[in-house]
Amino acid sequence: MLDAIVVGAGLSGLVAARTLRDAGRSVTVFDKGRSVGGRLATRRIGDARLDHGAQFMTVRSDTFAAQMHDWSERGLATVWCHGFGDGDGHPRWVGTHGMNALAKDLAVGLDVAVDHLVFSCTWEHDHWVVTIDDGQRHECQVLVLTAPVPQSFSMVFETVELPRAMMASDPHRTVCLLAVLDRPSLIPSPGGLPDPNDDVSFIADNAAKGISPVPAITLHASPTWSRDHWNDEDLGEQLIDLAHPWIGTAHIVESHVKKWRLATPTAIWPEPYWSDTDHRLVLAGDAFAGPRVEAAHDSGLAAGRAAVSLCTPHR
């Protein structure tokens, strides 16, 4: 039997798993995606490299500062800018080779199983049984869930009742346009615009960020626009229309649409994690004292420490 199973290989899940491993605990991470990272997501389109989830990171806590220092020292993270528009002097960090490279770095040395959808999590007397969609059953002492809260709830609702406030509202949706251009975009320096209008929440120039060798933009539609147009058949064309003011005379070489169904939590739990000690269950993620990349990191760290304390001491 494993000491712990972590569901979700995003930033929180990977940090929680590393914390358990560093404490000498056996731990496996399951994720339904094809790669680790969650919203630390980067895609290659031809020669272009585009971040299509989180666009940057800020650092305020000592714990995340230590992690960022390590990444920076090893050339994995760099400062993109110190604010947008007039700037506020606060560094915006990015992965030197894209945000997903940071998640892959955290996954080194961990037992991570991607393409594994967790079908159910069942409490059996004194331990958890995690069943994967192919029927495999895995037993553990402690269960750590770092998926978006609605997904975590669906796994354990027969055993554990989550606080009503945690379930108060659905996360915002986000639709995203990834577009490779034949010439530089018109996005002003430093290459990022937060909330330029009511329909766009962020647009970024991945070449200006320093992660793409060729011009390529990422556009995140606003939560309201994303909700209203989620099922539109011509979604790609509409997103290109939204991006037109920053494309100018450039031609789109190739474009893709990405949908984030549970992109941004709207009900934020005030603590970095939540636990049910009777059932040795811990929940974490960017909905816990978030939502920011830094909050996801610190939530995973706190959850990992809580999970260590719930493990039965080794004999």
MORA-V799222 format. One record per residue. N is the residue number from 1. RES is the residue in three letters. PHI is phi as a letter, one per 20 degrees, with the letter a starting at -180 (* if undefined). Layout:
n={N:N}
res={RES:RES}
phi={PHI:PHI}
//
This chain:
n={1:2:3:4:5:6:7:8:9:10:11:12:13:14:15:16:17:18:19:20:21:22:23:24:25:26:27:28:29:30:31:32:33:34:35:36:37:38:39:40:41:42:43:44:45:46:47:48:49:50:51:52:53:54:55:56:57:58:59:60:61:62:63:64:65:66:67:68:69:70:71:72:73:74:75:76:77:78:79:80:81:82:83:84:85:86:87:88:89:90:91:92:93:94:95:96:97:98:99:100:101:102:103:104:105:106:107:108:109:110:111:112:113:114:115:116:117:118:119:120:121:122:123:124:125:126:127:128:129:130:131:132:133:134:135:136:137:138:139:140:141:142:143:144:145:146:147:148:149:150:151:152:153:154:155:156:157:158:159:160:161:162:163:164:165:166:167:168:169:170:171:172:173:174:175:176:177:178:179:180:181:182:183:184:185:186:187:188:189:190:191:192:193:194:195:196:197:198:199:200:201:202:203:204:205:206:207:208:209:210:211:212:213:214:215:216:217:218:219:220:221:222:223:224:225:226:227:228:229:230:231:232:233:234:235:236:237:238:239:240:241:242:243:244:245:246:247:248:249:250:251:252:253:254:255:256:257:258:259:260:261:262:263:264:265:266:267:268:269:270:271:272:273:274:275:276:277:278:279:280:281:282:283:284:285:286:287:288:289:290:291:292:293:294:295:296:297:298:299:300:301:302:303:304:305:306:307:308:309:310:311:312:313:314:315}
res={MET:LEU:ASP:ALA:ILE:VAL:VAL:GLY:ALA:GLY:LEU:SER:GLY:LEU:VAL:ALA:ALA:ARG:THR:LEU:ARG:ASP:ALA:GLY:ARG:SER:VAL:THR:VAL:PHE:ASP:LYS:GLY:ARG:SER:VAL:GLY:GLY:ARG:LEU:ALA:THR:ARG:ARG:ILE:GLY:ASP:ALA:ARG:LEU:ASP:HIS:GLY:ALA:GLN:PHE:MET:THR:VAL:ARG:SER:ASP:THR:PHE:ALA:ALA:GLN:MET:HIS:ASP:TRP:SER:GLU:ARG:GLY:LEU:ALA:THR:VAL:TRP:CYS:HIS:GLY:PHE:GLY:ASP:GLY:ASP:GLY:HIS:PRO:ARG:TRP:VAL:GLY:THR:HIS:GLY:MET:ASN:ALA:LEU:ALA:LYS:ASP:LEU:ALA:VAL:GLY:LEU:ASP:VAL:ALA:VAL:ASP:HIS:LEU:VAL:PHE:SER:CYS:THR:TRP:GLU:HIS:ASP:HIS:TRP:VAL:VAL:THR:ILE:ASP:ASP:GLY:GLN:ARG:HIS:GLU:CYS:GLN:VAL:LEU:VAL:LEU:THR:ALA:PRO:VAL:PRO:GLN:SER:PHE:SER:MET:VAL:PHE:GLU:THR:VAL:GLU:LEU:PRO:ARG:ALA:MET:MET:ALA:SER:ASP:PRO:HIS:ARG:THR:VAL:CYS:LEU:LEU:ALA:VAL:LEU:ASP:ARG:PRO:SER:LEU:ILE:PRO:SER:PRO:GLY:GLY:LEU:PRO:ASP:PRO:ASN:ASP:ASP:VAL:SER:PHE:ILE:ALA:ASP:ASN:ALA:ALA:LYS:GLY:ILE:SER:PRO:VAL:PRO:ALA:ILE:THR:LEU:HIS:ALA:SER:PRO:THR:TRP:SER:ARG:ASP:HIS:TRP:ASN:ASP:GLU:ASP:LEU:GLY:GLU:GLN:LEU:ILE:ASP:LEU:ALA:HIS:PRO:TRP:ILE:GLY:THR:ALA:HIS:ILE:VAL:GLU:SER:HIS:VAL:LYS:LYS:TRP:ARG:LEU:ALA:THR:PRO:THR:ALA:ILE:TRP:PRO:GLU:PRO:TYR:TRP:SER:ASP:THR:ASP:HIS:ARG:LEU:VAL:LEU:ALA:GLY:ASP:ALA:PHE:ALA:GLY:PRO:ARG:VAL:GLU:ALA:ALA:HIS:ASP:SER:GLY:LEU:ALA:ALA:GLY:ARG:ALA:ALA:VAL:SER:LEU:CYS:THR:PRO:HIS:ARG}
phi={*:f:f:b:c:d:d:o:d:f:g:f:f:f:f:f:f:f:f:f:f:f:e:n:e:e:b:c:d:d:b:f:f:e:b:f:p:l:e:e:c:c:c:e:c:m:e:e:c:c:f:c:d:f:e:a:c:d:c:c:e:f:f:f:f:f:f:f:f:f:f:f:f:e:m:e:c:b:e:f:a:c:o:d:m:f:m:c:n:e:f:d:e:c:f:g:d:o:f:f:f:f:f:f:f:f:f:f:n:e:e:d:d:e:l:c:e:f:e:b:c:c:e:c:m:b:b:e:d:d:d:e:f:e:n:f:d:c:d:b:f:c:d:d:d:c:f:g:g:g:f:f:g:f:e:c:f:f:d:c:d:e:g:g:f:f:d:f:b:f:f:f:e:b:d:c:d:d:c:e:d:e:b:g:f:d:f:f:g:e:o:b:c:e:l:f:b:f:e:c:e:a:c:c:d:f:f:f:f:n:d:d:f:c:g:a:d:c:c:d:f:f:g:f:f:f:f:f:d:g:d:f:f:e:g:f:f:f:f:f:f:f:e:g:g:d:e:m:e:f:d:e:f:a:b:b:d:c:d:d:f:c:e:c:f:d:d:d:f:f:e:f:b:c:c:d:f:f:d:l:c:c:d:b:q:f:e:d:l:d:d:b:g:f:f:f:f:f:f:f:f:f:f:f:f:f:f:g:f:e:f:f:g:f:e}
//
